[in-house]
């Protein structure tokens, strides 16, 4: 299979490969350099796990943003108490 490297250094991965590997934007990949080329592998990260666990809890984007802010504020307060 042939891919294309753009003038900006971006590599186009053929749609058939992306489908087989389950790569959906925005996806992260790991690259390993070999003597005669390189290997590209899907990289799982925390955010790519979204929707993989079933839950009866449903939050809107606004609710989720509020929860993240509250979590960050609480974490910051805890950090100052320990010092």
Number of C-alpha atoms within 10 A of each C-alpha: 6 6 9 11 10 9 7 6 8 9 11 12 15 12 11 10 11 15 10 8 11 11 18 11 8 7 14 14 12 10 12 9 9 8 5 5 7 9 10 11 12 14 12 12 11 6 9 15 9 8 8 7 6 6 7 5 5 8 10 8 9 9 11 12 12 12 13 12 12 12 12 12 12 11 11 11 11 11 10 8 7 6 5
